[in-house]
Amino acid sequence: MRLENKVTIVKGASLKLQKHFFVAKEHIFMESGELSASGFLYPSGVHALRIQNTRGELIILPFKGQQIWRATFDGHELTMKSMFDEPPETEDFGASYGCFMLHCGMTAMGNPSAVDTHPQHGELPALFYDTAYVAVGEDENGRYIEVGGEAYYRRAFEIGYIANPQIRLYEDQTLFDIRMTVTNKRNEPLSYAYLCHVNFRPVEGAEIYDTSNSIVVHRDVPGTLPPDKAAALLAYIEELARNPRRMYRIDAETQIYEPEIVFTMRYDQDERGWAHCMQLAPEGDGHYVAFRPDDTPYGIRWIARTGSEDALGMALPATAEHKGLHYCQMNGQMKTLPPHEAVTFHVKAGYLDSSQLQNMRRNMK
């Protein structure tokens, strides 16, 4: 059955999403007060779910990695600039990368080295979801609309885990919750690494403000760069190694992030166990991400400004660094999930208007 009209629901209701619900013409699946969910098909054939409140919206790919493809609040586009206006129907990371958020891991994570065989950032980015749902409910933070799903990743005699992501958007809020719960279904421990790739768009003249306590600048220069660009990038990396604070102000004229520079960072946490990072725009508003260092001890910073791409991964919560499976194994960074146990990662992200930003900054001190 195809849903052609909106479905009005009550608190606590849930709708299991079916692929045949999605057609080229967008239509409402669910509506409850200020909250709504509508679905459509991109021309590429990728299924998209738009969830909205009075302040903005998220476009989520419920069957493709449960990625957040776009995030817009108070008229501000939060998502990195890329070459992709819509998500292609492919599992190739480089042929579809341009989203606001994607889950990375679990059996491997990061850029594969010469001795690695895993895809970039592991199997989670484009994992096919067996089921997906949208629901409305209420918790201690207020009324929300939620998107989630379930995928069973299996490899005979080796790996078996269930991924249950969850994205929750509250009424009249510009921050939203991102969770990923992974359950090991096998009788053997699961070796894993996880990273939440949250990709904001840099704002010229903005300042980054965070609760970090250490920074390592990675001296990675691609061998494919022309010699002049490679020399310029390496010289800037050496400047950052001497003074990492240079990258705390966004300035395209004096900085070089082509194709990218990555930083390994550690963060202090507040009394509730949260680490914080924000981009403060000259206009007084900004972007924000928070995570729990007890679960994700690294806040990887990734900046890429090529002209075709413009991205500020100001704090990518992670259990390990970004250098692939072999590196993580050699440096003792792979985690272990016991048989039939689960682990949950929780990230908060979004937009802050000027009053919200100043309140958040005071609370971070």
Secondary structure in CASP SS format (residue, H / E / C, confidence):
PFRMAT SS
TARGET T0000
AUTHOR 0000-0000-0000
METHOD secondary structure of the structure
MODEL  1
M C 1.00
R C 1.00
L C 1.00
E C 1.00
N C 1.00
K C 1.00
V C 1.00
T E 1.00
I C 1.00
V C 1.00
K C 1.00
G C 1.00
A C 1.00
S E 1.00
L E 1.00
K E 1.00
L C 1.00
Q C 1.00
K H 1.00
H H 1.00
F H 1.00
F C 1.00
V C 1.00
A C 1.00
K C 1.00
E C 1.00
H E 1.00
I E 1.00
F E 1.00
M E 1.00
E E 1.00
S E 1.00
G C 1.00
E C 1.00
L E 1.00
S E 1.00
A E 1.00
S E 1.00
G E 1.00
F E 1.00
L E 1.00
Y C 1.00
P C 1.00
S C 1.00
G C 1.00
V C 1.00
H E 1.00
A E 1.00
L E 1.00
R E 1.00
I E 1.00
Q E 1.00
N C 1.00
T C 1.00
R C 1.00
G E 1.00
E E 1.00
L E 1.00
I E 1.00
I E 1.00
L E 1.00
P C 1.00
F C 1.00
K E 1.00
G C 1.00
Q C 1.00
Q E 1.00
I E 1.00
W E 1.00
R E 1.00
A E 1.00
T E 1.00
F E 1.00
D C 1.00
G C 1.00
H E 1.00
E E 1.00
L C 1.00
T E 1.00
M C 1.00
K E 1.00
S C 1.00
M C 1.00
F C 1.00
D C 1.00
E C 1.00
P C 1.00
P C 1.00
E C 1.00
T C 1.00
E C 1.00
D C 1.00
F H 1.00
G H 1.00
A H 1.00
S C 1.00
Y C 1.00
G C 1.00
C C 1.00
F C 1.00
M E 1.00
L E 1.00
H E 1.00
C E 1.00
G E 1.00
M E 1.00
T C 1.00
A C 1.00
M C 1.00
G E 1.00
N C 1.00
P C 1.00
S C 1.00
A C 1.00
V C 1.00
D C 1.00
T C 1.00
H C 1.00
P C 1.00
Q C 1.00
H C 1.00
G E 1.00
E C 1.00
L C 1.00
P C 1.00
A C 1.00
L C 1.00
F E 1.00
Y C 1.00
D C 1.00
T E 1.00
A E 1.00
Y E 1.00
V E 1.00
A E 1.00
V E 1.00
G E 1.00
E E 1.00
D E 1.00
E C 1.00
N C 1.00
G E 1.00
R E 1.00
Y E 1.00
I E 1.00
E E 1.00
V E 1.00
G E 1.00
G E 1.00
E E 1.00
A E 1.00
Y E 1.00
Y E 1.00
R E 1.00
R E 1.00
A C 1.00
F C 1.00
E C 1.00
I E 1.00
G E 1.00
Y E 1.00
I E 1.00
A E 1.00
N E 1.00
P E 1.00
Q E 1.00
I E 1.00
R E 1.00
L E 1.00
Y E 1.00
E C 1.00
D C 1.00
Q C 1.00
T C 1.00
L E 1.00
F E 1.00
D E 1.00
I E 1.00
R E 1.00
M E 1.00
T E 1.00
V E 1.00
T E 1.00
N E 1.00
K C 1.00
R C 1.00
N C 1.00
E C 1.00
P C 1.00
L E 1.00
S E 1.00
Y E 1.00
A E 1.00
Y E 1.00
L E 1.00
C E 1.00
H E 1.00
V E 1.00
N C 1.00
F E 1.00
R C 1.00
P C 1.00
V C 1.00
E C 1.00
G C 1.00
A C 1.00
E E 1.00
I E 1.00
Y E 1.00
D E 1.00
T C 1.00
S E 1.00
N E 1.00
S E 1.00
I E 1.00
V E 1.00
V E 1.00
H C 1.00
R C 1.00
D C 1.00
V C 1.00
P C 1.00
G C 1.00
T C 1.00
L C 1.00
P C 1.00
P H 1.00
D H 1.00
K H 1.00
A H 1.00
A H 1.00
A H 1.00
L H 1.00
L H 1.00
A H 1.00
Y H 1.00
I H 1.00
E H 1.00
E H 1.00
L H 1.00
A H 1.00
R H 1.00
N C 1.00
P H 1.00
R H 1.00
R H 1.00
M H 1.00
Y H 1.00
R E 1.00
I C 1.00
D C 1.00
A C 1.00
E C 1.00
T C 1.00
Q C 1.00
I C 1.00
Y C 1.00
E C 1.00
P C 1.00
E C 1.00
I E 1.00
V E 1.00
F E 1.00
T E 1.00
M E 1.00
R E 1.00
Y E 1.00
D C 1.00
Q C 1.00
D C 1.00
E C 1.00
R C 1.00
G C 1.00
W C 1.00
A E 1.00
H E 1.00
C E 1.00
M E 1.00
Q E 1.00
L E 1.00
A C 1.00
P C 1.00
E C 1.00
G C 1.00
D C 1.00
G E 1.00
H E 1.00
Y E 1.00
V E 1.00
A E 1.00
F E 1.00
R C 1.00
P C 1.00
D C 1.00
D C 1.00
T C 1.00
P C 1.00
Y E 1.00
G E 1.00
I E 1.00
R E 1.00
W E 1.00
I E 1.00
A E 1.00
R E 1.00
T C 1.00
G C 1.00
S C 1.00
E C 1.00
D E 1.00
A E 1.00
L E 1.00
G E 1.00
M E 1.00
A E 1.00
L E 1.00
P E 1.00
A E 1.00
T C 1.00
A C 1.00
E C 1.00
H C 1.00
K E 1.00
G C 1.00
L H 1.00
H H 1.00
Y H 1.00
C H 1.00
Q H 1.00
M H 1.00
N C 1.00
G C 1.00
Q C 1.00
M C 1.00
K E 1.00
T E 1.00
L E 1.00
P C 1.00
P C 1.00
H C 1.00
E C 1.00
A E 1.00
V E 1.00
T E 1.00
F E 1.00
H E 1.00
V E 1.00
K E 1.00
A E 1.00
G E 1.00
Y E 1.00
L E 1.00
D C 1.00
S H 1.00
S H 1.00
Q H 1.00
L H 1.00
Q H 1.00
N H 1.00
M H 1.00
R H 1.00
R H 1.00
N H 1.00
M H 1.00
K C 1.00
END
